[in-house]
Amino acid sequence: MPHGSDTIPIGREDPAMKAEIISCGTELLLGHIVDTNAAWLAQQLAPLGIDVYYVSQVGDNQSRVVGLLKTAWSRSDLIIMTGGIGPTEDDATRESISELVGETMSVDPQLEVELRGFWTRRGRPMPERNIKQATLIPSASTLPNPHGTAPGWFVEKDGRIIVAMPGVPHEMYRMWKDQAEPKIVRRLGAGVIHTRIHKVLGLGESQVEEMIDELIHGTNPTAATYAKSDGIYVRVSAKAASIEAADGLMAPVEARLNEILGEHIYALDDDTLVTVCTRLLKERGHRLAVFEFNTGGLVASQITDASGIADVFIGGIVPFSAAMMKQFGVDATTVDAHGPVSMKTARAMATAARHVLGADVGLGISGTTGAEGTTRQNPGSLYLAVDISGNVRSEEGGIFGTTAAQLKARAALAALDFLRKQLLHS
């Protein structure tokens, strides 16, 4: 099975499980925090064949949480709650579930040991109010939380399931993937929904949809597009009795997808531009250095966020003036004649990165540094160059954004994609 592919057991003959997502926290209602958890959870449920019918937000008030839970209990098979499982008085998710199902909370001895151990390892006594995080009710099992102090609950009663998880996104993500989702999957029966994501750059969503129009009207497998910050995603999914059977259904669709979109597809599933470029560099025995003018070190930062880059990434140079470019090996005549934002300078930057830092591959990035005045119709400049062992290739593009951060992010994305393409052909 390809890395990151999503394979979900299914096979219910009855209608799809109906799910409801409830996000708890007064800070959500005040607009202090954007509820990204609900959107993420909805994305996780779709491949399982679980339909999300309702998404709600509720403040930290037990009577209102209980009221919403009663409504959810009357109309949904699966209720997923995030937030409200902390140690403070206004964290009322556990108490609300207990009231809903008519069961009494009690401290679980094993959970208490684990909770006190968490604080001991940090050299601090546990605040006694935190003991509520070690409570359970008879119909609940615990969802371990190795990334925080708040374990979740997995409640099963009267044919319904309630999942309660932390509101902190990174804690919730891992608890869902490692703990809650497998439990739900086991209750859905046999069969699979097999899904693979094809990530696309260099084309807009409407372009992609038009190009693959022949594929998006199928029923099994299905193909659908959606836009993300790192490109357009094409999701291909198939239902079958086994992984092999689902792969067999998907194979002709994916072959045609690759035929139509070609090198615009840069990655599958959990792969990113950085992981793809890292793999290509390793396969070729190359080491990379970057020279960034308008991205402020963002490309180097994204590369160093990934694992396994020590053997392929040497470092980066991030000047913010023509004078500093000259100090780091860019030919003064080139900079003086063409300025820091030009194709010739970008090519010189790529070569300077390779020479100054002793790399096999140099990536030069130059372009517009401010977002003001840039639009899709009137983009700013972007110049990219890659020097692979003295062979320099370059590309001119346009870039736009409403903020400097957005401009840099788009430039970094384009730069890494250009690097990927050059490595593919090296």
C-alpha positions as CSV (number, residue, x, y, z in Angstrom):
1,M,0.0,0.0,0.0
2,P,1.5,3.4,-0.9
3,H,2.7,5.6,1.9
4,G,0.0,7.5,3.6
5,S,-2.9,5.9,1.7
6,D,-6.1,5.9,3.6
7,T,-7.7,2.4,3.9
8,I,-10.9,2.3,5.9
9,P,-13.0,-0.8,6.7
10,I,-16.7,-0.3,5.9
11,G,-19.4,-2.5,4.6
12,R,-22.6,-1.6,6.4
13,E,-25.7,-2.6,4.6
14,D,-27.8,-0.1,6.6
15,P,-27.7,3.6,5.8
16,A,-24.4,5.4,6.6
17,M,-23.7,6.3,10.2
18,K,-24.9,9.8,11.0
19,A,-22.4,12.0,12.8
20,E,-22.5,15.3,14.6
21,I,-19.5,17.4,15.7
22,I,-19.7,19.7,18.8
23,S,-17.0,22.1,19.5
24,C,-17.0,23.4,23.1
25,G,-15.5,26.6,24.3
26,T,-16.7,30.2,25.0
27,E,-13.6,31.4,23.2
28,L,-15.0,30.0,20.0
29,L,-18.2,32.0,20.3
30,L,-16.3,35.2,21.1
31,G,-14.2,34.7,17.9
32,H,-11.0,34.5,19.8
33,I,-10.2,31.1,18.3
34,V,-11.2,29.7,14.9
35,D,-12.7,26.2,15.0
36,T,-10.4,24.3,12.7
37,N,-11.1,21.0,14.6
38,A,-14.6,20.6,13.2
39,A,-13.4,21.0,9.6
40,W,-10.5,18.6,10.1
41,L,-12.8,16.0,11.7
42,A,-15.3,16.3,8.9
43,Q,-12.5,15.5,6.4
44,Q,-11.6,12.4,8.4
45,L,-15.1,11.1,8.6
46,A,-16.0,11.3,4.9
47,P,-13.6,8.5,3.8
48,L,-15.1,6.3,6.5
49,G,-18.5,6.5,4.8
50,I,-19.8,8.5,7.8
51,D,-22.1,11.4,7.0
52,V,-21.7,14.6,9.0
53,Y,-25.2,16.1,9.3
54,Y,-24.6,18.8,12.0
55,V,-21.7,20.9,13.3
56,S,-22.3,23.1,16.4
57,Q,-20.4,25.3,18.8
58,V,-21.4,25.8,22.4
59,G,-19.9,27.8,25.3
60,D,-18.5,26.6,28.6
61,N,-21.9,26.2,30.3
62,Q,-23.0,22.8,31.4
63,S,-26.7,23.3,31.0
64,R,-26.3,24.5,27.4
65,V,-23.8,21.6,26.6
66,V,-26.3,19.1,28.0
67,G,-29.1,20.7,26.0
68,L,-27.2,20.4,22.8
69,L,-26.1,16.8,23.7
70,K,-29.8,15.8,24.2
71,T,-30.6,17.2,20.7
72,A,-27.6,15.4,19.2
73,W,-28.5,12.1,21.0
74,S,-31.9,12.2,19.4
75,R,-30.7,12.6,15.8
76,S,-27.1,11.2,15.5
77,D,-25.4,7.8,15.8
78,L,-21.9,9.3,16.5
79,I,-21.3,12.5,18.5
80,I,-17.8,13.9,18.4
81,M,-16.9,16.6,21.0
82,T,-13.7,18.6,21.2
83,G,-12.8,20.9,24.1
84,G,-14.0,21.2,27.6
85,I,-12.1,18.3,29.1
86,G,-9.4,20.3,30.9
87,P,-9.1,20.6,34.7
88,T,-10.9,23.9,35.3
89,E,-14.4,24.5,36.7
90,D,-15.7,25.7,33.3
91,D,-14.5,22.5,31.5
92,A,-17.8,20.8,31.6
93,T,-17.7,18.1,28.8
94,R,-17.3,15.1,31.1
95,E,-20.0,16.3,33.5
96,S,-22.4,17.0,30.6
97,I,-22.0,13.6,29.1
98,S,-22.5,12.0,32.6
99,E,-25.7,14.0,33.1
100,L,-26.9,13.0,29.6
101,V,-26.5,9.3,30.1
102,G,-27.4,9.3,33.8
103,E,-24.1,7.9,35.1
104,T,-21.8,9.0,37.9
105,M,-18.2,10.0,37.4
106,S,-15.6,8.4,39.6
107,V,-11.8,8.5,39.7
108,D,-10.1,5.6,37.8
109,P,-7.1,4.4,39.8
110,Q,-4.9,3.7,36.8
111,L,-5.7,7.0,35.2
112,E,-4.8,8.7,38.5
113,V,-1.5,7.0,38.6
114,E,-0.7,8.0,35.0
115,L,-1.9,11.6,35.6
116,R,0.2,12.0,38.8
117,G,3.2,10.5,37.0
118,F,2.9,13.1,34.2
119,W,3.4,15.8,36.8
120,T,6.1,14.0,38.7
121,R,8.2,13.7,35.5
122,R,8.0,17.4,35.2
123,G,9.2,17.9,38.8
124,R,5.9,19.5,39.9
125,P,3.1,18.5,42.2
126,M,-0.2,17.9,40.5
127,P,-2.9,20.5,41.2
128,E,-5.7,18.6,43.0
129,R,-8.3,20.1,40.7
130,N,-6.7,18.1,37.8
131,I,-8.0,14.9,39.4
132,K,-11.2,15.3,37.3
133,Q,-9.1,14.4,34.3
134,A,-8.7,10.9,35.8
135,T,-12.5,10.3,36.0
136,L,-14.6,7.8,34.0
137,I,-18.2,6.7,33.8
138,P,-19.3,3.0,33.5
139,S,-20.1,3.4,29.7
140,A,-16.8,5.2,28.9
141,S,-13.4,3.9,28.1
142,T,-10.3,6.1,28.1
143,L,-8.6,7.6,25.0
144,P,-4.9,8.0,26.0
145,N,-3.3,11.4,25.4
146,P,0.5,11.1,25.3
147,H,0.8,14.7,24.2
148,G,-1.1,16.3,27.1
149,T,-2.8,15.8,30.5
150,A,-6.3,15.4,29.3
151,P,-7.3,11.8,28.2
152,G,-10.4,11.5,26.1
153,W,-13.6,9.5,26.6
154,F,-15.1,6.9,24.2
155,V,-18.7,6.4,25.4
156,E,-20.9,3.6,24.0
157,K,-24.5,3.4,25.1
158,D,-27.9,2.5,23.5
159,G,-26.3,2.0,20.1
160,R,-24.7,5.4,20.1
161,I,-21.1,6.6,20.4
162,I,-19.8,9.8,22.0
163,V,-16.1,10.7,21.5
164,A,-14.8,13.5,23.7
165,M,-11.3,14.8,22.9
166,P,-9.1,17.8,23.8
167,G,-9.7,21.1,22.0
168,V,-5.9,21.6,21.4
169,P,-5.6,20.7,17.7
170,H,-2.3,18.7,17.8
171,E,-3.5,16.6,20.8
172,M,-6.9,16.0,19.2
173,Y,-5.4,15.0,15.8
174,R,-3.3,12.3,17.3
175,M,-6.0,11.0,19.7
176,W,-8.4,10.7,16.8
177,K,-5.9,8.9,14.4
178,D,-4.3,6.7,17.0
179,Q,-7.2,6.0,19.4
180,A,-10.7,7.0,18.4
181,E,-10.8,6.3,14.6
182,P,-9.6,2.7,15.0
183,K,-12.3,2.0,17.5
184,I,-15.0,3.4,15.2
185,V,-13.6,1.5,12.2
186,R,-13.9,-1.8,14.1
187,R,-17.6,-1.1,14.7
188,L,-18.3,-0.4,11.0
189,G,-17.9,-3.9,9.7
190,A,-16.0,-5.5,6.8
191,G,-15.0,-4.1,3.4
192,V,-12.9,-1.0,2.7
193,I,-13.0,2.5,1.3
194,H,-9.6,3.0,-0.2
195,T,-8.5,6.6,-0.8
196,R,-5.5,8.3,-2.3
197,I,-4.7,12.0,-2.7
198,H,-2.9,13.3,-5.7
199,K,-1.4,16.7,-5.1
200,V,-1.2,19.1,-8.0
201,L,0.7,22.4,-8.6
202,G,0.9,24.8,-11.5
203,L,-2.9,24.6,-12.3
204,G,-6.0,26.2,-10.8
205,E,-8.8,24.1,-9.5
206,S,-11.1,24.9,-12.4
207,Q,-8.4,24.0,-14.9
208,V,-7.8,20.6,-13.1
209,E,-11.5,19.9,-13.0
210,E,-11.9,20.7,-16.7
211,M,-8.9,18.5,-17.6
212,I,-10.2,15.5,-15.7
213,D,-13.8,16.0,-16.4
214,E,-14.1,12.5,-17.8
215,L,-13.0,11.1,-14.4
216,I,-15.1,13.1,-11.9
217,H,-18.5,11.7,-12.8
218,G,-17.8,8.2,-11.8
219,T,-19.5,6.5,-8.9
220,N,-17.0,3.8,-7.9
221,P,-14.2,4.8,-8.0
222,T,-14.9,8.5,-7.5
223,A,-12.6,11.5,-8.2
224,A,-13.0,14.9,-6.7
225,T,-10.9,18.1,-6.5
226,Y,-10.5,20.7,-3.7
227,A,-8.1,23.6,-3.2
228,K,-5.5,23.7,-0.4
229,S,-2.7,26.0,0.5
230,D,-0.2,23.7,-1.2
231,G,-2.0,23.2,-4.4
232,I,-5.0,21.4,-5.8
233,Y,-5.9,17.9,-4.3
234,V,-7.5,15.2,-6.4
235,R,-9.0,12.6,-4.2
236,V,-9.6,9.1,-5.8
237,S,-11.7,6.7,-3.7
238,A,-13.1,3.2,-4.2
239,K,-15.3,0.9,-2.2
240,A,-14.6,-2.8,-2.4
241,A,-14.3,-6.0,-0.4
242,S,-10.5,-5.7,0.0
243,I,-7.6,-3.3,-0.5
244,E,-6.5,-5.2,-3.6
245,A,-10.0,-5.0,-5.1
246,A,-10.2,-1.3,-4.4
247,D,-6.8,-0.7,-5.9
248,G,-7.9,-2.6,-9.0
249,L,-10.8,-0.3,-9.4
250,M,-8.7,2.8,-8.8
251,A,-5.8,1.8,-11.1
252,P,-7.2,2.8,-14.5
253,V,-8.5,6.1,-13.1
254,E,-5.1,6.9,-11.5
255,A,-3.3,5.9,-14.7
256,R,-5.5,8.3,-16.7
257,L,-5.0,11.0,-14.1
258,N,-1.2,10.7,-14.4
259,E,-1.5,10.7,-18.1
260,I,-3.6,14.0,-18.1
261,L,-1.8,15.9,-15.4
262,G,1.7,14.5,-15.7
263,E,4.4,16.3,-13.7
264,H,1.8,18.7,-12.3
265,I,1.2,15.9,-9.8
266,Y,4.0,16.4,-7.3
267,A,3.1,14.1,-4.4
268,L,0.7,11.5,-3.0
269,D,-1.1,11.4,0.3
270,D,1.1,12.6,3.2
271,D,4.1,13.4,1.0
272,T,5.0,17.1,0.6
273,L,7.2,19.1,-1.7
274,V,9.9,19.0,0.9
275,T,9.8,15.2,1.4
276,V,9.7,14.7,-2.4
277,C,12.7,17.0,-3.0
278,T,14.6,15.3,-0.1
279,R,14.0,11.9,-1.6
280,L,15.1,13.1,-5.0
281,L,18.3,14.6,-3.6
282,K,19.1,11.4,-1.7
283,E,18.5,9.2,-4.7
284,R,21.0,11.4,-6.7
285,G,23.5,11.8,-3.9
286,H,23.2,15.6,-4.1
287,R,23.4,18.2,-1.3
288,L,21.4,21.4,-1.5
289,A,22.0,25.0,-0.6
290,V,19.5,27.9,-1.0
291,F,20.0,31.6,-1.6
292,E,16.7,33.5,-0.8
293,F,16.0,37.2,-1.4
294,N,12.2,37.6,-1.3
295,T,11.2,34.6,0.8
296,G,13.0,35.6,4.0
297,G,14.5,32.1,4.7
298,L,11.1,30.4,4.4
299,V,12.4,27.7,2.0
300,A,15.2,26.8,4.4
301,S,12.8,26.8,7.3
302,Q,10.4,24.5,5.6
303,I,13.2,22.1,4.6
304,T,14.6,22.0,8.1
305,D,11.1,21.3,9.5
306,A,11.3,17.9,7.8
307,S,13.1,14.8,9.1
308,G,16.0,13.1,7.4
309,I,17.4,16.3,5.8
310,A,20.9,16.3,7.4
311,D,22.5,14.4,4.6
312,V,21.0,16.5,1.8
313,F,20.7,20.1,3.1
314,I,23.8,22.3,3.8
315,G,22.2,25.6,4.6
316,G,20.9,28.9,3.2
317,I,21.8,32.5,2.6
318,V,19.2,35.1,3.3
319,P,20.3,38.7,2.3
320,F,17.9,41.6,2.1
321,S,19.9,44.0,0.0
322,A,22.0,44.1,-3.2
323,A,25.1,44.9,-1.1
324,M,24.7,41.7,1.0
325,M,24.2,39.7,-2.2
326,K,27.6,40.7,-3.3
327,Q,29.2,39.8,0.0
328,F,27.9,36.2,-0.4
329,G,29.3,35.6,-3.9
330,V,26.8,37.1,-6.4
331,D,28.8,38.8,-9.1
332,A,28.7,42.6,-8.4
333,T,28.5,43.4,-12.1
334,T,25.3,41.3,-12.5
335,V,23.6,42.9,-9.5
336,D,24.6,46.4,-10.5
337,A,23.4,45.9,-14.1
338,H,20.2,44.0,-13.4
339,G,19.3,44.7,-9.8
340,P,18.5,42.1,-7.1
341,V,15.1,41.2,-8.6
342,S,16.0,39.8,-12.0
343,M,16.5,36.5,-13.8
344,K,20.2,37.0,-14.2
345,T,20.6,37.7,-10.5
346,A,18.6,34.7,-9.6
347,R,20.8,32.5,-11.7
348,A,23.9,34.0,-10.1
349,M,22.4,33.4,-6.7
350,A,21.9,29.7,-7.4
351,T,25.5,29.4,-8.5
352,A,26.7,31.4,-5.5
353,A,24.8,29.2,-3.1
354,R,26.4,26.1,-4.6
355,H,30.0,27.6,-4.5
356,V,29.9,29.4,-1.2
357,L,28.3,26.6,0.8
358,G,29.9,23.7,-1.1
359,A,26.8,22.1,-2.4
360,D,26.0,20.0,-5.5
361,V,22.7,21.9,-6.0
362,G,22.0,25.6,-5.6
363,L,18.6,27.1,-5.5
364,G,18.2,30.9,-6.1
365,I,15.0,32.7,-5.4
366,S,14.4,36.4,-6.1
367,G,11.3,38.5,-6.7
368,T,8.8,41.0,-5.4
369,T,9.1,41.4,-1.6
370,G,5.9,43.4,-0.8
371,A,2.3,42.2,-1.4
372,E,0.9,45.7,-1.9
373,G,-0.4,46.2,-5.4
374,T,-0.1,42.5,-6.5
375,T,-3.2,40.8,-7.9
376,R,-3.9,37.7,-10.0
377,Q,-4.2,40.1,-12.9
378,N,-1.2,42.2,-12.0
379,P,1.2,39.8,-10.2
380,G,4.6,40.7,-8.8
381,S,7.8,39.2,-10.2
382,L,9.3,35.8,-9.3
383,Y,12.6,34.5,-10.6
384,L,13.8,31.0,-9.8
385,A,17.0,29.3,-10.7
386,V,18.6,25.9,-10.0
387,D,22.3,25.1,-10.5
388,I,23.0,21.4,-10.6
389,S,26.7,20.8,-10.8
390,G,27.2,23.8,-13.0
391,N,24.1,23.3,-15.2
392,V,21.8,26.3,-14.5
393,R,18.1,26.3,-15.4
394,S,15.8,29.2,-14.6
395,E,12.1,30.2,-14.7
396,E,10.2,33.4,-14.5
397,G,6.8,33.5,-12.9
398,G,4.2,35.8,-11.3
399,I,3.3,36.0,-7.7
400,F,0.5,37.8,-5.8
401,G,-0.9,38.0,-2.3
402,T,-2.8,40.1,0.2
403,T,0.0,40.0,2.8
404,A,3.8,39.6,2.7
405,A,3.5,36.3,4.5
406,Q,1.1,35.0,1.8
407,L,3.5,36.3,-0.9
408,K,6.5,34.5,0.7
409,A,4.5,31.3,1.1
410,R,3.5,31.2,-2.5
411,A,7.0,32.0,-3.7
412,A,8.5,29.2,-1.5
413,L,6.0,26.7,-2.9
414,A,6.8,27.7,-6.5
415,A,10.6,27.5,-5.7
416,L,10.4,24.0,-4.2
417,D,8.2,22.8,-7.1
418,F,10.7,24.2,-9.6
419,L,13.5,22.4,-7.7
420,R,11.5,19.2,-7.8
421,K,11.1,19.4,-11.6
422,Q,14.8,20.1,-12.2
423,L,15.8,17.2,-10.0
424,L,13.5,14.9,-11.8
425,H,15.3,15.7,-15.1
426,S,18.8,15.8,-13.7
